Amino acid sequence: MNLWTSLEPASATVDPGDSTTVRLRLRNTGDVVDEYRFEVVGSLAPWALVEPQSLRLFPGTTGEVAVTFSPPRTPDAAAGPHPYAVKVTPTEHPQATTVPEGNLTVTPFTEVRAELVPPTVKGRFRGRPRLAVDNLGNTRLTASVRGSDSGDQLSYDIRPSNVQIEPGRAAFLKATLKPRQIKWFGSKEDRPYTLAVQRSGTAPLDVAGTYVQRSVLPRWPAAFISLLLALAIAFVMLWLTHKPRVDSTATEKLQEAATATLAPPSPAPEAPKATPAAPATAPPAAAATQEAGDGGAGGGGSAEKEPEPQERTAATAVRQKAAEKPGEPHICYRVYVRDRDWSDAVCDGDTAGTEGSGEQITSVDVAVSGINGTAGRAQVYNPGGSGTEQYFPDAWSEAVDGADNYLGSTEKDAPYMRGFTIQVDHAKSAVCQTAYIHDGDWLSMACDNPGDALELTYVGAQENSLWFEAMRLTV
């Protein structure tokens, strides 16, 4: 061995986001001049810097290099001890490599971030927001979540109510908000609330949200019912106060019968017979009308029926759009509502379906123009599933420009659609979408990332117990 090394100190401590320096002393115990190269190995190597990176020593002389560790304030710098080593390689004798070892302890730190998705929920009987909790520290996070509001107007069901999150990970909690009193009439009311993330020994992290409580019956039905009731009372009063006049002709008929019995009239003289006149020729218009009316009986012909109007599908609508605005891409769509029928076909960001109706959609019809066709697949209710697992029982469906692409089913007992995936132009162009979720609200507008053949966008709800009631698409 032609080299002596020593790490000072052999054990050190550093805070994430800060730095610490360890000195490596070495002596050339050989009889030739040698140059030494240094390399830090271990999990701390990405955060280590050696200065200088090489050192030239004469026989019997001593040198020193500085090893600086700078772990970032991120979850990657895990709290606790981290063993490391400095590999020292002599240039003249590479086989005589020396690896002095040391230990660096990274101190723990805690950083938590929480966000409500969405921050505002709407409903008549409940609201279902989701709370995302991110552990940005370098130690495991254990926390509980509780809900509160100023007037104790809401009840809270949070699942799970306690979580353990590893560093750099996130947890999603489902919250169900229920108003303690049902609002039957009137305008909607905002009810602010707070979800608190509580950790042992620290102040809770409060996340504010708003629940918009809608009335079961809006204001206009109450006014309409009151008007109908007033009209019904007025009609009954007029009927009771008005006495209709009834005239009887029985007496006059009896008098006429008696007169006819007592004095029958004498026979009138016979009038001379008139010579029958020649039949007049029917005018041309009347003859034509008679001909048309008798065609079925005499001539074997029948009146021509008017053609039935053609159904306006998504393809029909998109072809009309392409004719109105040529050279631009268009997307048209409609939805099939259970126990009803197809909705009107709309295009380019208009709403298909009815938000807040509670109606279930079982099929979707989509068509595009100027963007090289569509492809999609329906995700439907899974009778044997729960939670957010995916369920796409049908195969992919594709259609060219100007043709209908049907997803889902219009059968009577077809399951409702939770949502569907859609792709245009073989993933070379983007499609943007938003959907109204049952007992929820409109989702944020989302677009896919064109360029990758596997990229597509998803329209609708993720949970098996939810569905979308309306949608908007643009390209």
C-alpha positions, 0 to 999 in steps of 0.5 A, spaced: 500 500 500 503 506 497 497 511 500 495 513 507 488 516 507 483 519 513 476 522 513 475 528 518 470 527 521 468 520 519 461 522 521 457 528 519 450 531 519 447 536 514 440 539 513 436 538 507 437 545 503 444 546 506 451 543 505 456 540 509 464 539 508 468 533 510 476 533 509 480 527 506 487 527 508 492 523 504 499 521 504 504 518 498 507 513 502 511 510 495 517 512 492 515 515 486 511 521 484 503 520 483 497 523 481 490 521 485 483 522 482 477 522 487 470 519 486 464 519 491 460 513 491 453 511 494 446 514 494 449 521 496 454 521 490 449 526 486 449 531 491 457 531 492 462 535 490 470 534 490 475 539 490 480 539 487 478 533 483 485 530 482 491 531 486 499 530 485 503 528 491 511 527 491 513 521 495 512 522 503 508 528 502 501 530 504 495 533 501 488 534 502 481 535 498 474 537 500 468 533 499 462 538 500 455 534 500 449 539 499 442 534 499 436 538 496 430 540 500 426 535 497 423 528 498 429 525 495 433 526 500 431 521 505 432 522 513 437 518 516 444 515 516 447 515 509 453 511 508 458 513 503 465 512 500 470 516 496 474 512 491 481 514 490 485 511 484 492 512 483 495 514 476 501 510 476 498 504 480 491 504 478 490 497 481 492 500 488 485 503 489 483 506 496 476 507 498 475 510 505 468 510 508 464 515 512 457 516 514 452 522 513 446 523 517 440 527 513 436 531 518 428 530 517 423 536 515 416 536 514 412 539 508 405 538 507 400 541 501 393 539 501 388 541 495 380 540 494 378 538 487 374 541 486 374 547 491 366 548 489 361 543 489 353 543 488 348 539 490 341 538 493 342 533 498 350 532 498 356 534 495 362 529 493 369 533 493 376 530 493 382 532 498 389 531 495 394 531 500 401 531 498 407 529 502 413 534 500 417 532 506 423 527 507 419 522 512 413 518 513 407 523 514 401 520 519 395 525 519 387 525 520 382 529 516 376 533 520 371 537 517 367 543 520 363 549 518 361 556 522 354 554 523 354 547 523 350 546 517 353 540 514 355 533 516 362 530 514 363 523 511 371 522 510 374 516 507 379 514 509 379 519 515 386 517 517 392 516 512 400 515 512 403 517 506 410 516 504 415 521 502 414 524 495 407 521 495 400 523 495 393 520 498 386 522 495 381 522 500 373 522 498 369 527 502 361 527 502 358 533 505 350 533 507 346 539 509 343 538 515 336 541 513 333 540 506 332 546 502 325 546 498 324 552 495 328 559 493 335 560 490 341 557 492 345 558 498 353 558 499 355 554 505 363 555 506 366 549 510 373 547 512 377 540 511 383 540 516 389 536 516 391 534 523 398 532 525 401 530 531 405 536 535 403 541 529 398 546 527 392 543 523 393 545 515 386 548 513 383 547 506 377 552 505 371 550 500 364 552 498 358 547 498 352 550 494 346 548 496 340 548 491 333 548 493 329 541 491 324 546 487 326 552 484 322 559 485 318 558 478 315 552 479 312 555 486 309 561 482 306 557 477 303 552 482 300 558 485 298 561 479 294 555 477 291 554 484 288 562 483 285 560 476 282 554 478 279 558 484 276 563 479 273 558 475 269 554 480 267 561 483 264 563 476 261 556 475 257 557 481 255 564 480 253 563 473 246 560 472 245 558 464 238 559 461 235 553 459 229 553 454 224 548 453 220 547 446 216 541 449 209 545 449 210 548 442 211 541 439 204 538 443 200 544 440 203 543 433 201 535 434 194 537 436 193 542 431 195 536 426 190 531 429 184 536 429 184 539 422 189 535 417 190 540 411 187 539 404 191 536 398 195 541 394 194 541 387 199 537 383 204 541 380 206 540 372 212 535 371 218 539 369 222 537 363 229 534 365 235 539 363 241 536 360 247 535 364 252 541 365 259 540 363 263 540 369 269 545 369 276 543 368 278 544 375 273 540 378 274 534 373 281 534 375 279 534 382 274 528 381 280 524 377 285 525 382 280 523 388 277 517 383 284 514 381 285 509 387 278 506 385 278 506 378 284 507 375 289 503 380 293 509 382 294 512 389 296 519 392 304 520 393 306 520 400 311 525 403 318 523 405 319 522 412 324 527 415 331 524 415 334 523 422 339 529 424 345 525 427 352 527 428 354 526 421 349 530 418 350 536 423 358 536 422 357 535 414 352 542 415 358 545 419 363 543 414 359 546 408 358 553 412 365 553 414 369 550 409 377 549 411 376 548 419 376 542 423 369 541 426 366 536 431 359 534 432 355 530 437 349 528 441 347 523 447 342 517 448 338 518 454 335 512 458 328 511 457 327 517 452 331 518 445 337 521 442 338 529 444 339 534 438 346 534 435 350 540 437 357 542 435 364 545 437 363 546 444 355 547 445 352 542 451 349 535 449 345 533 455 342 536 461 346 538 467 343 537 474 337 532 471 340 526 474 338 522 467 343 517 465 346 516 458 347 510 455 350 511 448 354 517 445 354 519 437 360 523 435 362 525 428 368 530 425 370 533 419 377 536 417 381 532 422 381 525 419 376 521 423 375 519 430 376 513 435 373 511 442 371 506 447 365 507 452 366 505 460 360 503 463 357 501 469 360 495 472 355 491 476 360 487 480 365 492 481 366 498 486 371 504 486 375 507 480 377 501 477 376 501 469 371 497 465 371 497 458 367 491 455 366 494 448 371 494 443 374 500 440 370 503 435 373 508 429 369 512 424 372 516 418 371 524 417 363 525 416 361 518 419 357 517 425 361 513 431 357 510 436 359 508 443 355 505 448 348 502 447 341 504 446 338 497 448 333 498 453 337 494 459 343 497 457 348 500 463 349 507 464 356 510 461 361 513 466 364 516 461 368 514 454 375 515 451 376 519 444 381 520 439 382 524 433 386 524 427 390 518 430 392 522 436 396 527 431 391 532 433 388 534 440 380 534 442 378 538 448 372 536 453 369 537 459 363 533 462 358 535 468 358 529 473 352 527 477 351 530 483 357 534 482 359 540 477 362 541 470 369 538 470 375 543 468 376 543 460 382 538 459 385 536 452 389 530 450 397 531 448 397 529 440 403 526 437 403 519 441 399 514 438 397 512 445 394 519 447 387 520 448 382 524 452 377 521 457 370 524 458 366 523 464 366 520 471 371 515 474 367 512 480 363 506 478 357 509 482 357 516 478 355 518 471 356 524 466 349 528 464 352 533 459 358 534 455 362 539 451 367 537 445 372 541 441 377 540 436 
